[in-house]
Amino acid sequence: MAKVGFIGLGLMGRPMSKRLLQHGHELTVHNRSRPPVEELVAMGARAASSPEEVARASEFVFLMLPDSKDVMEVVLGERGVVKGVRSGSIVVDCSTVSPSTEAEIAARLAEVGASYLDAPVTGSTFAAESGTLTFMVGGEREAFERVRPLLECMGRRIEYMGPSGSGQLTKLSNQIAVAGTLLAAAEALAFAVRVGLDPRKVLEVIGSGAAGSWQLNNLGPKMIERDYAPGFKVEHLRKDLRIVLEVAERTGVPLFGASTVHQLTKVLCAMGFDKHGTQAIFEALLRFSHEAWKDSARAGAEPGLPPWS
Ligand SMILES: NC(=O)c1ccc[n+]([C@@H]2O[C@H](COP(=O)([O-])OP(=O)(O)OC[C@H]3O[C@@H](n4cnc5c(N)ncnc54)[C@H](OP(=O)(O)O)[C@@H]3O)[C@@H](O)[C@H]2O)c1
């Protein structure tokens, strides 16, 4: 059994680290706020007061943090992983962050004899709980092979994608597809509501045909219930699309859908939905449609159907 560290115990990190414990690994954990640490300690993990302390106690250190700056701080900051990591250890970043951040950190850790893999995931919090995540891994192949048995505790599909940053680039491709299908699902259901159809029936019919998608079939029911509890937070989709657009700008790829959804996530954050699930994009569309309805009524035009409430 391996000595494993885990830093970042949020919506994803908590269930992922629990699976490592359940597979019998010796786990040391750290998080910015205390409650998730206590939850893991109650299950048998050891608490560390800093990333440095996690690294000292572990041969493998997993990170599951929000953004590039958080990963930078946790690995290279004061009392960061780099201060405690042992030569031969492997640090595995499962967060979705910028590929250039990963390359910079990999080079810094190589100087102290440690390996660094970027290993972002796809799959919801449910996939994290059930150990069915997909891992897309970039970095040295040898380090990947050493860490694979641990990734298999948390995921069903584990893929090596190439040198450092390749995992993140794969994940960004994933997020471009997620953004497009999320917007399509929300628009289809908002339209169905506004033309007076039963959205549940519409979802049932179109979800099983050519329009079906993970976003429509999993988030559609939540949209209709206006249940915006987070699985994947709006602020994280905004961050992912910011990175996507930065990389696309450098490479010249035009991204029409991702740009639109990025703008929508900005508006959603301004509306106070930053910590809600990405299905809240449906709420924004409903509210825009409500405003448009009021405007046409004010102008004396045929106002169409009344807003859904
Ligand atoms: N949720 C999903 O469905 C999903 C799916 C695939 C990928 N992802 C990606 O996975 C990453 C994590 O997502 P999440 O949904 O788990 O996010 P989250 O719920 O916001 O969790 C992030 C965790 O990191 C902790 N943290 C932040 N800065 C820290 C620091 N300096 N030191 C120690 N801990 C720190 C936070 O602590 P606090 O308790 O203090 O906030 C929180 O527990 C993101 O990059 C996201 O894009 C998410």
The ligand as a Tripos MOL2 file, in Angstrom:
@<TRIPOS>MOLECULE
LIG
   48    52     1     0     0
SMALL
NO_CHARGES

@<TRIPOS>ATOM
      1 N1        -16.8750   19.5230   -9.9510 N.am      1 LIG1
      2 C1        -16.7460   18.8480  -11.0710 C.2       1 LIG1
      3 O1        -17.6980   18.2140  -11.5810 O.2       1 LIG1
      4 C2        -15.3940   18.8280  -11.7810 C.ar      1 LIG1
      5 C3        -15.2090   17.8790  -12.7890 C.ar      1 LIG1
      6 C4        -13.9810   17.8150  -13.4390 C.ar      1 LIG1
      7 C5        -12.9740   18.7090  -13.0890 C.ar      1 LIG1
      8 N2        -13.1770   19.6570  -12.1160 N.ar      1 LIG1
      9 C6        -12.0490   20.5640  -11.8070 C.3       1 LIG1
     10 O2        -11.4670   20.0850  -10.5950 O.3       1 LIG1
     11 C7        -10.9830   21.1780   -9.8010 C.3       1 LIG1
     12 C8        -11.6550   21.1580   -8.4300 C.3       1 LIG1
     13 O3        -13.0570   21.2340   -8.6390 O.3       1 LIG1
     14 P1        -14.1090   21.1240   -7.4180 P.3       1 LIG1
     15 O4        -15.4500   21.1300   -8.0600 O.co2     1 LIG1
     16 O5        -13.7150   20.0380   -6.4810 O.co2     1 LIG1
     17 O6        -13.8120   22.5380   -6.7310 O.3       1 LIG1
     18 P2        -14.1790   23.0610   -5.2560 P.3       1 LIG1
     19 O7        -15.3890   22.3550   -4.7400 O.co2     1 LIG1
     20 O8        -14.1790   24.5430   -5.3350 O.co2     1 LIG1
     21 O9        -12.9250   22.5560   -4.3760 O.3       1 LIG1
     22 C9        -11.6570   23.1480   -4.3920 C.3       1 LIG1
     23 C10       -10.9790   22.8110   -3.0470 C.3       1 LIG1
     24 O10        -9.6500   23.3160   -3.0570 O.3       1 LIG1
     25 C11        -9.4170   23.9050   -1.7830 C.3       1 LIG1
     26 N3         -8.3680   24.9090   -1.8970 N.ar      1 LIG1
     27 C12        -8.3670   26.0580   -2.6360 C.ar      1 LIG1
     28 N4         -7.1950   26.7140   -2.4970 N.ar      1 LIG1
     29 C13        -6.4450   25.9650   -1.6420 C.ar      1 LIG1
     30 C14        -5.1410   26.1120   -1.0880 C.ar      1 LIG1
     31 N5         -4.3720   27.1810   -1.3860 N.pl3     1 LIG1
     32 N6         -4.6990   25.1560   -0.2420 N.ar      1 LIG1
     33 C15        -5.4520   24.0970    0.0680 C.ar      1 LIG1
     34 N7         -6.7010   23.8880   -0.4160 N.ar      1 LIG1
     35 C16        -7.1850   24.8220   -1.2580 C.ar      1 LIG1
     36 C17       -10.7390   24.5110   -1.3980 C.3       1 LIG1
     37 O11       -10.7860   24.7600   -0.0090 O.3       1 LIG1
     38 P3        -11.9980   25.5480    0.7310 P.3       1 LIG1
     39 O12       -12.7450   24.4660    1.4520 O.co2     1 LIG1
     40 O13       -11.3640   26.5150    1.6370 O.co2     1 LIG1
     41 O14       -12.8040   26.2340   -0.3490 O.co2     1 LIG1
     42 C18       -11.7090   23.4210   -1.8460 C.3       1 LIG1
     43 O15       -11.8890   22.4280   -0.8620 O.3       1 LIG1
     44 C19       -11.2470   22.4510  -10.6300 C.3       1 LIG1
     45 O16       -10.0990   22.7720  -11.3720 O.3       1 LIG1
     46 C20       -12.4060   22.0230  -11.5380 C.3       1 LIG1
     47 O17       -12.4400   22.7840  -12.7400 O.3       1 LIG1
     48 C21       -14.3560   19.7140  -11.4580 C.ar      1 LIG1
@<TRIPOS>BOND
     1     1     2 1
     2     2     3 2
     3     2     4 1
     4     4     5 ar
     5     4    48 ar
     6     5     6 ar
     7     6     7 ar
     8     7     8 ar
     9     8     9 1
    10     8    48 ar
    11     9    10 1
    12     9    46 1
    13    10    11 1
    14    11    12 1
    15    11    44 1
    16    12    13 1
    17    13    14 1
    18    14    15 2
    19    14    16 1
    20    14    17 1
    21    17    18 1
    22    18    19 2
    23    18    20 1
    24    18    21 1
    25    21    22 1
    26    22    23 1
    27    23    24 1
    28    23    42 1
    29    24    25 1
    30    25    26 1
    31    25    36 1
    32    26    27 ar
    33    26    35 ar
    34    27    28 ar
    35    28    29 ar
    36    29    30 ar
    37    29    35 ar
    38    30    31 1
    39    30    32 ar
    40    32    33 ar
    41    33    34 ar
    42    34    35 ar
    43    36    37 1
    44    36    42 1
    45    37    38 1
    46    38    39 2
    47    38    40 1
    48    38    41 1
    49    42    43 1
    50    44    45 1
    51    44    46 1
    52    46    47 1
@<TRIPOS>SUBSTRUCTURE
     1 LIG1         1 GROUP 0 **** ****
